[in-house]
């Protein structure tokens, strides 16, 4: 009998917490249509298919949701507006402090795309929302100078 995999649940209220979410989501893929900013609810949400780095060498992906709260504005750079089917690959998430506790959350995607969120404070949550499935390969990156 297969043992159920517990969903990964992470929250970020500071930069150290956000680094853990960024590491868990490295190489996650999403369609641009899965990005949603709600100015009324002041949150920004993305649904990803993330590689399960914590799976001990097994090649697996899982569907997960990432939400940022207290978002005042969301701006994109080099992401095709209206291309809901376009797929992006997340490289990193960082926080650029402003006047405490506000700042900017920066999501960097391969190909030079960025999403910048103007936030009142750092407030993020990531949760797996599906069972894992087999991935065809483990993500790899070419290192500069190789």
Buried (B, 14 or more C-beta within 10 A) or exposed (E): EEEEBEBBEBEBEEBEBBBEBBEBBBBBBBBBEBBEBEEEEBBBBBBBBBBBBEBEEEBBBBBBBBBBBBBEEBEBEEBEEEEEEBEBBBBEBBBEEEEEBBBBBBBBBEEEBBBBBBBBEBBBBBEBEEEBEEBEEEBEEEEEEE
